Structure formats: C-alpha cells, structure tokens
Amino acid sequence: MTAELHPNTTVEAFDSAPYQWTRETAQTVYELPFNDLLFRAQTSHRENFDPNKVQLSRLLSIKTGGCPEDCGYCSQSAHHETGLKASKLTEVRRVIAEATKARDAGATRYCMGAAWRNPKARDMDAVVAMVEGVKALGMETCMTLGMLDLEQAARLKHAGLDYYNHNIDTSERYYSEIISTRSFADRLDTLELVRQSGIKVCCGGIVGMGEEPVDRIEMLVTLANLPEHPQSVPINMLIPIAGTPLAEAKPIEPIEFVRVIALARIMMPKSHVRLSAGRTAMTDEMQALCFFAGANSIFVGDTLLTADNPGEDKDTLLFRRLGIEPMELEAQ
Ligand code: SF4
C-alpha cells in the first residue's frame, strides 16, 4: 500500500507491514508542526508499548580497534589516527563475567561488538561460546561482527543469538561520503541473510554526520520498507572523535533529532527505537522529549563500544524523575 498523507490519516494506517513508504510521505510527516508530529508519535507508541517502560541494553566491546573498514565516524578504524589501542578478542569467561554483572544491574539484553569487517573462521568458536554463555544467564543476546556469510549466521542462530546489529548508518545517497570500504548494498545483503536465518534484526543509523534532513528521512524509509521492520532501531547522535574525518561535523539541532525519533516511531510502530550513542551530549530535557517521541530503549553503563555513556546513577535518577521503569524481558 502506498498513500499520500492526508491530515486525517490515522497512525494505524502505517502499522501493517506491507505499507510502502515513499520519501515524500515520510517527509510530510517529518515536517508536520512539532506538536502534531509528537502527538502522532506518542499515540502510536501507546498503542504498541507501555509508554513508561524503557528497555535496557548493555554493550561490551569484545574486540576493539584495528578495524580494516574506514567508517568516517569511528574511533576503531585503522584508517584514522585516534590513539585507540587495538586489542585481541576478549576471553569468553571474561565476557560471561561482565554479562553477569550487567544482568545483576538490571540489563535484559547483552550486546557484544567486534571491530571486524567480518568474522574469521578461527574466531567463530569463541563467538559462539559467548552467545551460549550469555544466553544461559537468561539474557537476550545481540552481536555486531560486521558482514556475515550464511553459515556463520546459521551457527550464531543455533547458538541462541537473538539479535544481530548491522546499521545502515545513513541514506544510500550519502553512504559513500562516510564509508568507502563497503557499499550500502553490502549492508542490505547481510541484513537479508540475518533475517532469513531467523535472527532478529537490530538496524539503525547515525545522525549529525553532515547529512541533509532528506538523508535521515531516506534512511528511515529504507528501514521501514525492509521485508520486516527491524525489531530494534538504534538512532545514534554522532559523538565527533578527534582524528576521524567527522571530528568537526556540525552537531544536529536537538529539535531535529527529536523529529527523527518521532518519525522512526511512526514508521516502525512495533520496533524498539533505541536512543543510542550521543546521550552524554543530550540534556535530560532532550532525552525526556525523545522518550515522549517514542524512544523506548537505551544502552546503560559508563561506556559504549569506546565512547562515554551516562553512568547508571544518572540514568536511574532521570528515570525516577520521569516515572520511567525498566522494561521486563517478558514485555519485550
Ligand atoms: S564502525 Fe565498525 S566496521 Fe566501521 S570502522 Fe568502526 S568497528 Fe569497523
């Protein structure tokens, strides 16, 4: 179904999976008066989720730095002089110990990220053992390891992997401005393979990389027109890192960022929209607006893969002030 947005178009009209978004329709929603946009997003949010519950994920870098890819935003690329020291793959027992601590602190999903273009055959046994070990703790498991082949995806699924994170980062048009070592189509290929393997998809992008508003809109159109909406949609606000090509990128204006969250919520009403990297640069009020616009997942802990994140105490305090509670695993 394709439809132009009529002022009376209800949010339910966008719920059904075969709804094919056009850039024009998405742009019309994105440019609605702010209060109308937030009202639509919040209405959609309430129809699909408890508006006062936010899912907590914890992220661990299991292999840091030295990545052969050249993503312009990333401190871990071997192409950029960021001073980050490359490490080897973390031992399985250390990963399980860290996951246990995260579970005991309230996280229900454990995300493990490796700075690879793709996993090597020799790494797969350890990666599989990590998934099995974290799963045995009663947590949801998520990994981000770069491009996968079908056999690797099948092994991960068999080990109990719930989610695979593979972001499309930006629009197809802007992609080559940010990354030259792989294509937008490569990303879509891995996403399709992950979906076919029965692993849930975590896929979003980054805003504030010098892109135009239309790139943010087109990124969301690509995500919303996948055969299934990604179950998790992380929206990151760029943390500019010295030594990367995007070190001087102009920050996105907060109201624009909230519009992106609201549009993601309206276009993918049943997905968890995650407020990911960049929360350290957001005020409490901006985060509160993002939650109102439909964000219902965050990363907790002091660090993301390599960047700072608000500590648990700060998040607990913000949740208390907003009357937000962590989402239980059963509700996810
Ligand atoms: S974002 Fe991932 S793939 Fe790109 S350089 Fe960083 S670690 Fe490598």
Residues whose N, C-alpha, C, O or C-beta is under 5 A from the ligand:
A	BS01	SF4	C67 E69 D70 C71 C74 Q76 S77 A114 A115 W116
